[in-house]
Amino acid sequence: MFSETKEQEILTDVLKEYLTDLRSEIQFTDAGEYRKGLEEKEKVLLGILAKMERRRTSSVLKKKG
């Protein structure tokens, strides 16, 4: 079993890779409603990623302190 830190690292990497693919899909999508849905998904995932990175930073600072 992996440590929580390792799991967070892996999940962060997966999210970043997916976001790269999602941005490409958004760029080449012409259908307005579908594109809007993809853009909304991107916003949500970026928010999740930001929360994860804040928690990771906070966790690192607590370990150092």
C-alpha positions as a Markdown table, in Angstrom:
| # | Residue | x | y | z |
|---|---|---|---|---|
| 1 | Met | 0.0 | 0.0 | 0.0 |
| 2 | Phe | 1.2 | 3.5 | -0.8 |
| 3 | Ser | 1.6 | 6.3 | 1.7 |
| 4 | Glu | -1.0 | 9.1 | 1.5 |
| 5 | Thr | 1.7 | 11.5 | 0.2 |
| 6 | Lys | 2.5 | 9.1 | -2.7 |
| 7 | Glu | -1.2 | 8.7 | -3.5 |
| 8 | Gln | -1.6 | 12.5 | -3.7 |
| 9 | Glu | 1.4 | 12.8 | -5.9 |
| 10 | Ile | 0.0 | 10.1 | -8.3 |
| 11 | Leu | -3.4 | 11.7 | -8.3 |
| 12 | Thr | -2.0 | 15.1 | -9.0 |
| 13 | Asp | 0.0 | 13.8 | -11.9 |
| 14 | Val | -3.0 | 12.0 | -13.4 |
| 15 | Leu | -5.1 | 15.2 | -13.0 |
| 16 | Lys | -2.5 | 17.3 | -14.7 |
| 17 | Glu | -2.2 | 14.9 | -17.6 |
| 18 | Tyr | -6.0 | 14.7 | -18.0 |
| 19 | Leu | -6.2 | 18.5 | -17.9 |
| 20 | Thr | -3.7 | 18.7 | -20.8 |
| 21 | Asp | -5.8 | 16.4 | -22.9 |
| 22 | Leu | -9.0 | 18.2 | -21.9 |
| 23 | Arg | -7.6 | 21.6 | -23.0 |
| 24 | Ser | -6.7 | 20.1 | -26.3 |
| 25 | Glu | -10.2 | 18.7 | -26.7 |
| 26 | Ile | -11.7 | 22.1 | -25.8 |
| 27 | Gln | -9.5 | 23.8 | -28.3 |
| 28 | Phe | -10.7 | 21.5 | -31.2 |
| 29 | Thr | -14.4 | 21.3 | -30.2 |
| 30 | Asp | -16.9 | 23.4 | -32.2 |
| 31 | Ala | -20.1 | 22.2 | -30.6 |
| 32 | Gly | -21.1 | 25.1 | -28.2 |
| 33 | Glu | -22.9 | 23.2 | -25.5 |
| 34 | Tyr | -20.4 | 20.4 | -25.4 |
| 35 | Arg | -17.5 | 22.8 | -25.3 |
| 36 | Lys | -19.2 | 24.7 | -22.4 |
| 37 | Gly | -19.5 | 21.4 | -20.5 |
| 38 | Leu | -15.8 | 20.7 | -21.1 |
| 39 | Glu | -14.8 | 24.1 | -19.9 |
| 40 | Glu | -16.9 | 23.7 | -16.8 |
| 41 | Lys | -15.2 | 20.3 | -16.1 |
| 42 | Glu | -11.9 | 22.0 | -16.5 |
| 43 | Lys | -12.8 | 24.7 | -13.9 |
| 44 | Val | -13.9 | 22.0 | -11.4 |
| 45 | Leu | -10.8 | 19.9 | -11.9 |
| 46 | Leu | -8.5 | 23.0 | -11.6 |
| 47 | Gly | -10.2 | 23.8 | -8.3 |
| 48 | Ile | -9.6 | 20.3 | -7.0 |
| 49 | Leu | -6.0 | 20.4 | -8.1 |
| 50 | Ala | -5.5 | 23.7 | -6.4 |
| 51 | Lys | -6.9 | 22.3 | -3.1 |
| 52 | Met | -4.8 | 19.2 | -3.4 |
| 53 | Glu | -1.6 | 21.3 | -3.9 |
| 54 | Arg | -2.5 | 23.6 | -1.0 |
| 55 | Arg | -3.0 | 20.5 | 1.3 |
| 56 | Arg | 0.3 | 19.1 | 0.1 |
| 57 | Thr | 2.1 | 22.3 | 0.8 |
| 58 | Ser | 0.5 | 22.6 | 4.2 |
| 59 | Ser | 1.5 | 19.1 | 5.0 |
| 60 | Val | 5.1 | 19.6 | 4.0 |
| 61 | Leu | 5.3 | 22.8 | 6.1 |
| 62 | Lys | 3.9 | 21.0 | 9.1 |
| 63 | Lys | 6.5 | 18.3 | 8.8 |
| 64 | Lys | 9.3 | 20.9 | 8.7 |
| 65 | Gly | 7.9 | 22.9 | 11.6 |
